[in-house]
């Protein structure tokens, strides 16, 4: 299980290993369970630009986060 505190600030790269941004927040689907599924990652890019990425295209290995597509 991965905790939010482990993900915040982690770099996210694309399939070409280019950094897209750092995880700033997540969006969950509240289905009334103890561990609700994550549906989006909110990335902070340079400046104030933000990017949302569906969790379905993300692979996470500890603090290594990459797009799988």
C-alpha positions, 0 to 999 in steps of 0.5 A: 500500500502506498501512502499520500505522504510517500507520493507528495513531491515525487517526480513524474516522468513520461515514457520517454523519461522526461519529467512532467512535474511533481505530485502535488495532490490526488483525487479519489473516488469516495465510494465509502471504503476505508481505502478509496481508489485514486482516480487522478494525480495533480502535478505541479509543473514550473510556475503555477501550471498544473496538470491532471493525469488519470491514475490508470496510466500511471505506474508507481514503484516506491517514489518512482512514478511514470506514465505507462502510456 
